[in-house]
Amino acid sequence: MGHEYDVQPSVESESAALLEEREKAASSDSDTETKVQNQQDHERPIAPASKVDASETAKHETTEEGDILEERDESLPPRVKSEKVLIKEGVSKQVIKEGQGDGPPPRHSSCFVHYRAWTASTMHKFDDTWNEQQPQELRLGHEKKVLKGLAIGVGSMKIGERALLHISYNLAYGKEGSFSFPNVPPMADVLYEVELIGYQEPREGRVPGEMVVEERIEAADRRRVDGNELFKEGKIAEAMQQYEMALAYMGDDFMFQLFGKYHDMAIAVKNPCHLNLAMCMLKIHRFEEAIGHCSVVLAEDPKNTKALFRRGKARAELGQTDAAKGDFEKARQLEPDNKDVIRELRLIAKQERELYDKQREMYKGLFKPPPTTTTSQSSATHWYSKVWQWIAPLFRIFSKLQRSKEE
């Protein structure tokens, strides 16, 4: 039975108590359903076929503020115009995007953040949670020593704020640096591009690190449900924050400890969050990030039709026609009657025909056929041939008579 991808989200009311209910919800409508920009499908620009996967393309980011370049290479820190403000000795901050939520978070709060990190001297990027599609939990006042400067900077931010932090080496990886992972040289000052997704105050309940498995999955699932409600209200940014915070409860360290029933319970919450984030990214035209979230789901569940469909949509928007077609073909094999998948394949076929027609018109007349003999030339050649057939025998007879006379 094919899934529907309607514009209005369909959010299930799943219970977090029983695994069976989670599995049923995950197989039906566990994530927010939508058709993304159907009205724009027939306006998609024609792009040449491409076999380049998203992982091989240069990543760029479009921001909502004017303080950062609209498009940049994420392998380098952003160039920020705002004034550098001293937070504490060894920690300075430049605001990239103002926060809209509450803050700053109080001490002992569990903060959920995304960040990229570079060594200030060499601009070597050594960490990127956005690239890993996995937000991190940072408990203020309980952080690792190497994240002391980052925690100080995050402690000055509001929810939704993004900033560039300048951290002295003594509040980062110290005199010795780190020679494992991440690889940071000795006495290296550090730059962090960080976004505060949200935080949980100590009075809200036990922090994720102190929760048992069931509590942690339940807390993540509540965030997911809240995100779905916000999405239905059209609050995309707020919905994304909830999905990101839900994922922060289920980081790699936590997931590696799970097996059997508990692993299935966690996946039943985690994958819908990735799929819902992919949907949000499609709506705000952050297609490369949508591809990343779908790829995370497909690594766990290669036959997830929604992940294939949404990744195909994102790739099509980026002009990666061959890759998009491959995703849609796989989705059609899984759900042959899925009308949305069929529609996308027809749209790609139409674009390919239009592109072929344009190329054929462009190169028309470039390679002309070899010149052929004209009718008049052919007739003249035929007349000379006939005359020569009469003259040649006479010439031979005359030559023989001449030789006889001489003898």
C-alpha positions in Angstrom: 0.0 0.0 0.0 1.5 3.3 -1.0 2.1 6.2 1.3 0.5 9.5 0.6 2.6 12.7 0.7 -0.1 15.3 1.3 0.6 18.9 2.1 -1.1 18.8 5.5 0.9 16.6 7.9 -0.7 13.4 9.3 0.6 12.8 12.8 -0.1 9.6 14.6 -0.9 9.4 18.3 1.5 6.6 19.1 2.1 5.2 22.6 5.7 5.0 23.8 4.9 2.1 26.2 4.8 -0.9 23.9 7.2 -1.8 21.1 4.3 -3.3 19.0 2.5 0.0 18.9 5.7 1.8 17.9 6.4 -0.7 15.1 2.8 -0.3 13.8 3.1 3.5 13.9 6.5 3.5 12.2 5.2 1.3 9.4 2.2 3.6 8.8 2.3 7.4 9.5 5.0 7.8 12.2 6.4 10.9 10.5 4.8 14.0 9.3 3.3 13.4 5.8 3.4 15.9 3.0 3.6 16.7 -0.7 6.4 19.2 -0.9 5.6 22.1 -3.3 3.5 20.1 -5.7 2.5 23.4 -7.4 6.2 23.9 -8.3 6.8 20.4 -9.7 6.1 21.5 -13.3 8.2 24.6 -12.9 11.4 22.7 -11.9 14.3 24.0 -14.1 15.7 21.6 -16.6 19.2 20.4 -15.5 21.7 18.2 -17.3 21.9 14.7 -16.1 24.4 14.2 -13.3 25.8 11.2 -11.6 27.4 13.1 -8.8 26.1 12.0 -5.3 25.4 14.5 -2.6 28.5 13.5 -0.7 30.7 14.5 -3.7 29.2 18.0 -4.1 30.5 21.1 -2.5 28.3 22.0 0.5 26.9 25.5 0.8 24.6 27.1 3.3 22.0 29.8 3.0 21.4 31.8 6.1 18.5 34.0 7.2 20.6 36.9 8.3 22.8 39.3 6.4 25.8 39.0 8.8 27.1 36.0 7.0 27.8 35.3 3.3 24.6 33.9 1.7 26.6 31.0 0.2 29.9 29.7 1.5 32.1 26.7 1.7 31.4 24.9 5.0 35.0 23.7 5.1 36.0 27.2 6.3 34.6 29.3 9.2 32.0 31.9 8.3 33.0 35.5 7.7 30.9 37.5 10.2 30.4 41.2 10.3 29.1 41.6 13.8 31.2 43.0 16.6 33.3 40.6 18.7 32.1 40.6 22.3 34.2 39.3 25.2 32.1 36.7 27.2 34.9 35.7 29.6 38.7 35.8 29.4 39.6 33.4 26.6 36.1 33.3 25.1 34.7 35.9 22.6 31.5 35.7 20.5 30.3 37.1 17.2 26.6 36.7 16.6 25.7 35.2 13.2 21.9 34.9 13.8 20.0 36.4 16.7 18.0 33.9 18.8 14.3 34.1 19.1 13.7 31.9 22.1 14.4 31.9 25.8 17.9 32.1 27.3 20.6 32.1 28.3 20.3 28.6 29.7 21.0 28.4 33.5 23.9 26.4 34.9 23.4 22.6 35.0 21.0 22.8 32.0 21.3 20.2 29.3 21.9 22.2 26.1 21.3 20.7 22.6 23.7 22.2 20.1 25.1 21.8 16.6 28.6 23.0 15.9 31.6 23.1 13.6 35.1 23.5 14.9 38.4 24.7 13.4 41.9 25.4 14.6 42.3 29.1 14.4 45.8 29.1 13.0 45.4 26.6 10.2 41.6 26.7 9.6 41.6 22.9 9.8 38.1 21.7 10.5 38.2 18.8 13.0 34.5 18.4 14.0 31.1 19.0 12.4 27.9 17.7 13.9 25.8 19.1 11.1 27.7 16.9 8.7 27.0 13.9 10.9 23.3 14.8 11.2 23.6 14.4 15.0 23.1 17.2 17.5 25.1 17.0 20.7 24.1 17.3 24.4 26.2 19.7 26.4 25.5 19.9 30.2 26.7 23.3 31.4 29.0 22.9 34.4 29.5 19.2 33.7 31.2 19.4 30.3 34.4 17.8 29.4 37.5 19.9 30.1 38.2 20.3 26.3 34.7 21.8 25.9 35.0 24.3 28.7 35.2 27.3 26.3 32.4 26.0 24.2 30.2 25.6 27.3 30.9 29.2 28.4 29.9 30.5 24.9 26.8 28.4 24.8 25.9 29.7 28.3 25.5 33.2 26.8 23.2 32.3 23.9 19.4 32.2 23.3 17.5 29.4 21.7 17.9 29.6 17.9 21.0 31.8 18.2 24.0 31.0 16.0 27.4 32.4 16.8 31.1 32.2 16.0 33.0 31.6 19.2 36.8 32.4 19.6 38.2 30.0 22.2 41.7 30.3 23.8 43.6 27.0 23.8 43.6 26.8 27.6 39.8 26.5 27.5 39.9 24.0 24.7 42.5 21.2 24.0 45.3 22.8 26.1 49.0 22.7 25.7 49.0 19.0 24.7 46.3 19.1 22.1 44.7 15.9 20.9 46.4 13.3 18.7 43.5 10.9 18.4 40.0 12.1 17.5 39.6 15.0 17.1 43.1 15.8 15.9 44.0 19.2 17.4 47.7 20.4 17.6 49.2 21.6 20.9 48.3 25.2 22.1 45.7 25.6 19.3 43.1 28.4 19.7 39.8 27.1 18.4 36.9 28.6 16.4 33.3 27.2 16.9 30.4 28.0 14.7 27.6 26.9 17.1 23.8 27.0 17.2 21.8 26.5 20.4 18.8 24.3 19.4 17.2 24.2 22.8 17.9 23.3 26.4 16.3 21.5 29.4 16.6 23.0 32.8 17.3 20.7 35.7 13.9 21.3 37.2 12.3 19.8 34.1 13.4 16.4 35.1 16.5 14.3 35.0 18.9 15.2 32.3 19.4 12.7 29.5 22.6 11.3 30.8 20.9 10.3 34.0 17.8 8.7 32.4 17.3 4.9 31.9 16.7 3.7 28.4 12.9 3.8 28.5 12.9 7.4 29.9 15.3 8.6 27.3 13.3 7.2 24.4 10.1 8.6 25.9 11.6 12.0 26.3 12.8 12.0 22.6 9.3 10.8 21.5 7.7 13.7 23.3 9.9 16.1 21.4 9.0 14.4 18.2 5.3 14.7 18.9 5.7 18.4 19.9 7.6 19.0 16.6 4.7 17.4 14.6 2.2 19.8 16.2 4.4 22.8 15.5 4.8 21.6 11.9 1.0 21.4 11.5 0.8 25.0 12.7 3.3 26.1 10.0 6.1 26.8 12.6 8.9 25.1 10.7 11.8 26.5 12.6 10.3 25.6 16.0 9.4 22.1 14.7 13.0 21.6 13.5 14.3 22.5 17.0 12.1 19.8 18.6 13.2 17.2 16.1 16.9 18.1 16.6 16.5 17.9 20.4 14.8 14.5 20.1 17.8 13.3 18.1 20.2 14.7 20.7 18.7 12.2 23.2 19.8 9.3 20.9 23.4 10.0 20.0 25.8 7.4 18.8 27.1 6.6 22.3 23.5 5.8 23.4 22.5 3.9 20.3 25.6 1.7 20.5 24.5 0.4 23.9 21.1 -0.7 22.6 20.1 -4.1 21.1 16.9 -6.1 20.5 13.7 -4.5 21.7 15.3 -1.3 22.9 17.2 -0.7 19.7 13.9 -1.1 17.7 12.1 1.3 20.1 14.8 3.9 19.6 14.8 3.5 15.8 11.0 3.9 15.7 11.5 7.4 17.1 14.8 8.4 15.6 14.0 7.6 11.9 10.8 9.6 11.9 12.7 12.6 13.3 15.2 12.4 10.5 12.4 12.1 7.9 10.5 15.0 9.4 13.7 17.1 9.4 14.2 16.2 5.7 10.7 17.4 5.0 11.4 20.7 6.8 14.6 21.1 4.8 12.8 20.6 1.6 10.3 23.3 2.5 13.1 25.8 3.3 15.2 24.7 0.3 18.1 23.3 2.2 18.3 20.3 -0.1 21.7 19.0 0.8 20.7 18.7 4.4 17.5 16.9 3.4 19.6 14.4 1.5 21.8 13.8 4.6 18.8 13.1 6.8 17.3 10.7 4.3 20.6 8.9 3.9 20.8 8.3 7.6 17.5 6.6 7.5 18.4 4.6 4.4 21.6 3.3 6.1 19.3 1.7 8.8 16.4 0.9 6.5 17.3 0.7 2.8 13.7 0.0 1.8 12.2 3.1 3.4 10.0 4.5 0.7 9.6 7.9 2.3 13.4 8.4 2.6 13.9 7.4 -1.0 11.1 9.7 -2.2 12.3 12.7 -0.2 16.0 12.2 -1.1 14.9 11.9 -4.7 13.0 15.2 -4.4 16.1 17.0 -3.0 18.4 15.5 -5.6 16.1 16.6 -8.4 16.0 20.1 -7.0 19.8 20.2 -7.1 19.9 19.0 -10.7 21.2 15.5 -9.8 18.9 13.9 -12.2 20.5 10.5 -12.5 20.7 10.1 -8.7 17.1 11.3 -8.2 15.8 8.9 -10.9 17.6 6.1 -9.1 15.9 6.9 -5.8 12.4 7.1 -7.5 13.0 3.9 -9.3 13.8 2.1 -6.1 10.7 3.6 -4.5 8.6 2.4 -7.4 9.9 -1.1 -7.0 8.8 -1.1 -3.4 5.5 0.6 -4.0 4.5 0.2 -7.7 1.2 2.0 -7.3 2.6 5.1 -5.5 1.2 8.0 -7.6 3.6 10.5 -6.2 6.6 8.4 -7.2 5.2 7.8 -10.7 4.5 11.5 -11.1 8.1 12.4 -10.3 9.5 9.8 -12.7 7.2 11.2 -15.5 8.4 14.7 -14.7 12.1 13.6 -15.0 11.3 11.8 -18.3 9.6 15.0 -19.6 12.7 17.1 -18.6 15.0 14.6 -20.3 13.0 14.8 -23.5 13.0 18.6 -23.4 16.7 18.6 -22.8 17.4 16.2 -25.6 15.3 18.3 -28.0 17.2 21.5 -27.0 20.5 19.8 -27.5 19.5 18.4 -30.9 18.4 21.8 -32.0 21.6 23.4 -30.7 23.8 21.0 -32.7 21.6 20.8 -35.8 23.6 21.3 -38.9 26.9 21.1 -37.1 27.8 17.8 -38.8 26.6 17.9 -42.4 26.6 14.8 -44.7 29.4 14.5 -47.3 28.7 16.4 -50.6 27.0 14.2 -53.3 27.4 14.4 -57.1 24.8 16.6 -58.7 22.5 15.4 -61.6 24.2 17.6 -64.2 27.6 16.3 -63.2 26.4 12.7 -63.4 24.9 13.2 -66.9 28.1 14.8 -68.3 30.1 11.9 -66.9 27.8 9.4 -68.5 28.1 11.2 -72.0 31.9 11.2 -71.9 31.9 7.5 -71.1 29.7 6.7 -74.1 31.9 8.7 -76.5 35.0 7.0 -75.2 33.5 3.6 -75.8 33.3 4.5 -79.6 36.6 6.2 -79.9 38.8 3.7 -78.1 38.3 0.8 -80.6 39.0 3.2 -83.6 42.1 4.4 -81.9 43.4 0.9 -81.4 42.7 0.0 -85.1 44.5 3.1 -86.3 47.5 2.2 -84.1 47.7 -1.3 -85.6 47.5 0.0 -89.2 50.2 2.6 -88.5 52.6 -0.1 -87.2 51.9 -2.4 -90.2 52.7 0.4 -92.6 56.0 1.1 -90.9 57.0 -2.6 -91.0 
